[in-house]
């Protein structure tokens, strides 16, 4: 006899970085598992050390890490975690990045610029990642930067369910903050019950990050509750200017819905002082108490992440979570 048969088994193990442990714990509860214990600390010069306290040999490893500020530290920590798993003989490593870092740098606007979103994908591939799972990429083309499967999850169902429940009797118009997201606005409009759409025509100077000028509103918004959608809110300047433009055009009210609440200063001040009725985000990024304000609603993305992890682990269909539209 020249070979020996073994008993095939699959073992799901969940690992968490230190950036947003609350989200990882919530995902673990939905999966009915515990996060693998680990030792992690920074040396005096800022170098990061990670060691897992259980054997990971042959495991289907899922490494979840959010990427708030300081973003470079948390990217490095996740890379080190992946490297540790690879060297410890994990069978498959899935990197979970609810918010994909450097996603806005997905193309060159001018010569001698980087494509940093591609660099992030290359770094994780080199570290040993077999698969990436993320939520609402800034542009869908980023999926092609990684040489392997990418599960692009959509937070639209989570956000739209809240809006349907809260504002179902209102006259809603779905508004895209720029012409590039009109297709997404159409999907939102269909999910909210075949609502009309509009968009903001704006200009942006690539030499001045986080600044945009809202020029004019295209579409009917007078007397409507405008649901203003976007993938992220960083400093809040763009979304607040869009809100002002809609109200100036006669909108009855504005509700802002965004997946990633980065909320860099002075976003909290801007959003709390703007005239939007509600600002809705998910918890793909941690939002500490000092960044919260009365009009802010934070929805959990953990159930969606847990469902996607279960589907990947069981070799099921992630697309089925979005009615085949992912």
C-alpha positions in Angstrom: 0.0 0.0 0.0 1.6 3.2 -1.2 -0.8 5.8 0.3 -2.9 6.3 3.4 -6.4 7.9 3.4 -7.2 10.5 5.9 -10.4 12.0 7.2 -11.1 15.3 5.4 -12.4 18.0 7.7 -12.9 21.8 7.6 -12.2 24.1 10.5 -13.4 27.7 10.4 -11.2 30.0 12.5 -11.8 33.8 12.9 -9.0 36.2 13.7 -9.3 39.9 14.6 -7.0 42.8 14.3 -7.1 45.5 17.1 -8.6 48.3 15.0 -12.3 47.4 15.6 -12.7 44.4 17.9 -16.4 45.2 18.6 -17.3 44.4 15.0 -15.2 41.2 15.0 -16.9 40.1 18.3 -20.3 40.7 16.8 -19.4 38.7 13.7 -18.2 35.8 15.9 -21.5 35.8 17.8 -23.5 35.5 14.6 -21.2 32.6 13.6 -21.5 31.0 17.1 -17.7 30.8 17.4 -15.0 32.5 19.4 -12.2 34.7 18.0 -8.9 32.9 18.1 -6.9 34.3 21.1 -3.7 36.0 20.1 -0.8 38.0 21.5 -0.4 41.4 19.8 1.7 44.4 20.8 3.8 47.2 19.5 7.5 47.6 20.2 8.8 50.9 21.3 9.7 51.9 17.8 6.2 51.1 16.4 7.0 47.6 15.0 4.0 45.2 15.4 4.2 41.7 16.8 1.4 39.1 16.5 1.3 35.4 17.6 -1.7 33.2 17.6 -2.2 31.1 20.8 -3.8 28.1 19.0 -2.7 25.8 16.2 -4.0 27.0 12.8 -2.6 24.1 10.7 -5.1 23.2 8.0 -7.6 25.9 9.1 -9.9 27.9 6.9 -8.7 31.3 8.3 -10.7 34.5 8.2 -8.8 37.6 9.2 -11.0 40.6 9.9 -9.5 44.1 10.3 -11.1 47.6 9.9 -8.9 50.4 8.6 -9.6 53.7 10.4 -6.9 56.2 11.3 -4.0 55.5 11.6 -4.7 53.5 8.5 -1.2 52.4 7.7 -0.7 50.8 11.2 -3.8 48.7 10.8 -2.9 47.7 7.2 0.5 46.5 8.4 -1.0 44.6 11.4 -3.3 42.7 9.0 -0.5 41.9 6.7 1.6 40.6 9.6 -1.4 38.4 10.7 -1.7 37.0 7.2 2.0 36.2 7.1 1.9 34.5 10.5 -1.0 32.3 9.3 0.7 31.4 6.1 3.9 30.4 8.0 1.8 28.4 10.5 0.2 26.3 7.6 -3.3 27.6 7.5 -5.0 25.9 4.5 -6.9 29.0 3.2 -6.6 32.6 4.3 -9.5 35.0 3.6 -8.7 38.7 4.3 -11.8 40.6 5.4 -11.5 44.4 4.9 -15.0 45.9 5.5 -13.5 49.2 4.3 -10.9 48.7 1.6 -7.9 51.0 2.3 -6.6 53.4 -0.4 -9.7 52.7 -2.5 -9.8 56.3 -3.7 -6.4 55.8 -5.4 -7.7 53.4 -8.0 -6.3 55.2 -11.1 -3.9 57.8 -12.2 -5.3 61.3 -12.6 -1.9 62.7 -13.7 1.5 61.4 -14.6 3.9 60.1 -11.8 1.0 59.1 -9.5 0.6 55.7 -7.8 -2.3 53.3 -8.1 -2.3 52.6 -4.4 -5.4 50.4 -4.4 -3.6 47.9 -6.6 -0.6 48.1 -4.3 -2.7 47.0 -1.3 -4.0 44.0 -3.3 -0.4 43.1 -4.3 0.7 43.3 -0.7 -1.9 41.0 0.6 -1.3 38.5 -2.2 2.4 38.5 -1.4 1.7 38.1 2.3 -0.3 34.9 1.6 -4.0 35.9 1.2 -6.0 33.5 -1.0 -9.2 35.6 -1.0 -10.4 39.1 -0.1 -13.8 40.0 1.3 -14.8 43.7 1.4 -17.9 46.0 1.4 -18.9 48.6 -1.1 -15.7 49.3 -3.0 -15.2 52.9 -4.1 -15.1 51.6 -7.7 -15.9 48.0 -8.7 -12.8 47.7 -10.9 -10.7 47.3 -7.7 -11.9 43.7 -7.7 -9.6 43.0 -10.6 -6.5 44.2 -8.8 -6.3 41.1 -6.7 -5.2 37.8 -8.3 -7.8 35.6 -6.7 -11.4 35.6 -5.6 -12.9 38.9 -4.3 -16.2 38.9 -2.5 -17.7 42.3 -3.0 -20.5 42.7 -0.4 -23.1 45.3 -0.8 -24.5 47.3 2.2 -27.4 48.6 0.2 -29.8 46.0 1.6 -28.9 47.0 5.2 -29.3 50.7 4.5 -32.3 50.5 2.3 -34.2 48.3 4.8 -33.8 51.0 7.4 -35.0 53.7 5.0 -38.0 51.6 3.9 -39.0 51.0 7.5 -38.6 54.7 8.5 -39.7 56.6 5.5 -41.9 54.3 3.4 -44.8 56.7 3.4 -42.7 59.7 2.2 -42.3 60.9 -1.4 -38.7 59.8 -1.9 -36.2 60.8 -4.6 -32.9 58.9 -4.6 -30.0 61.3 -5.3 -26.5 60.4 -6.4 -23.8 62.9 -5.2 -22.3 62.8 -8.7 -23.0 61.5 -12.2 -20.8 58.5 -11.7 -23.1 56.8 -9.3 -26.4 57.2 -11.2 -26.5 53.4 -11.9 -26.3 52.8 -8.2 -29.0 55.3 -7.6 -31.2 53.4 -10.1 -30.7 50.2 -8.1 -31.6 52.0 -4.9 -34.7 53.5 -6.5 -35.9 50.1 -7.6 -35.3 48.6 -4.1 -37.2 51.5 -2.5 -40.2 51.0 -4.7 -39.5 52.4 -8.1 -38.7 55.9 -6.9 -37.5 58.8 -9.1 -33.7 59.6 -9.2 -31.6 62.8 -9.4 -27.9 63.6 -9.3 -25.6 66.4 -8.4 -23.4 67.8 -11.1 -20.2 68.6 -9.4 -16.5 69.3 -10.2 -13.5 68.2 -8.2 -9.8 69.4 -8.4 -7.5 66.4 -8.1 -4.9 68.7 -6.6 -7.2 69.5 -3.7 -8.3 66.3 -1.9 -11.6 66.3 0.1 -12.9 69.3 -1.8 -15.7 69.4 -4.4 -18.1 72.0 -5.7 -21.7 71.1 -6.1 -22.8 73.0 -9.2 -26.5 72.1 -9.9 -29.1 69.5 -9.3 -30.3 67.4 -12.3 -33.7 65.9 -11.7 -36.9 66.7 -9.8 -36.4 67.2 -6.1 -38.8 70.0 -5.2 -41.1 68.8 -2.3 -39.4 65.4 -2.1 -37.6 63.6 0.7 -34.2 63.2 -0.9 -32.2 60.1 0.0 -28.6 61.1 -0.7 -26.4 58.0 -1.2 -22.6 57.6 -1.2 -20.1 55.0 -0.4 -18.1 57.0 2.2 -18.2 60.2 4.2 -14.7 61.4 5.0 -14.5 65.1 6.0 -18.2 65.6 5.1 -17.6 68.5 2.8 -19.0 66.9 -0.4 -22.1 65.5 1.2 -23.0 68.6 3.1 -22.6 70.8 0.0 -24.9 68.3 -1.9 -27.4 68.6 1.0 -27.4 72.4 0.7 -27.8 72.2 -3.1 -30.9 69.9 -2.7 -32.5 72.1 -0.1 -31.8 75.2 -2.2 -33.7 73.5 -5.1 -36.8 73.0 -2.9 -36.3 69.5 -1.4 -38.6 69.0 1.6 -35.9 67.1 3.5 -32.6 65.2 3.0 -31.6 61.8 4.5 -27.9 60.9 4.0 -27.1 57.2 3.6 -23.5 56.0 3.3 -21.7 52.7 3.9 -18.4 53.9 5.4 -18.4 56.6 8.1 -14.7 57.7 8.1 -15.7 61.0 9.7 -12.3 62.7 9.7 -12.3 66.1 11.3 -14.4 68.3 10.8 -17.0 65.8 9.6 -18.9 65.5 12.9 -19.2 69.3 13.2 -20.3 69.7 9.6 -22.9 66.9 9.6 -24.3 67.8 13.0 -24.8 71.4 11.8 -26.2 70.6 8.4 -29.9 70.5 7.8 -30.2 66.8 6.9 -32.9 65.0 8.9 -30.7 61.9 9.4 -27.3 60.6 8.6 -27.1 56.8 8.3 -23.8 54.8 8.1 -22.7 51.3 8.9 -20.1 50.1 11.4 -17.6 49.0 8.8 -15.3 51.5 10.6 -15.4 52.2 14.4 -17.3 55.4 15.3 -16.3 56.5 18.8 -18.6 58.4 21.0 -16.9 61.7 20.4 -17.7 61.4 16.7 -21.4 60.7 17.2 -24.2 63.3 17.2 -28.0 63.2 17.7 -28.8 62.8 14.0 -26.5 59.9 13.4 -27.7 56.3 13.0 -25.1 53.5 12.9 -26.3 50.2 11.4 -24.5 46.9 11.9 -22.8 45.2 9.0 -21.9 42.1 11.1 -24.8 39.9 10.1 -23.9 40.4 6.4 -20.2 39.6 7.0 -21.2 36.5 9.0 -23.5 35.2 6.3 -20.8 35.7 3.7 -18.1 34.0 5.8 -20.5 31.0 6.3 -21.1 30.8 2.5 -17.4 30.9 1.7 -16.6 28.3 4.4 -19.3 26.0 3.1 -18.4 26.6 -0.6 -21.8 28.2 -1.1 -22.9 31.3 -3.1 -22.1 34.7 -1.8 -24.0 36.2 -4.7 -27.2 34.6 -3.4 -27.1 37.0 -0.5 -27.9 39.8 -2.9 -30.6 38.0 -5.0 -28.0 37.3 -7.6 -27.2 40.9 -8.2 -23.8 41.2 -6.6 
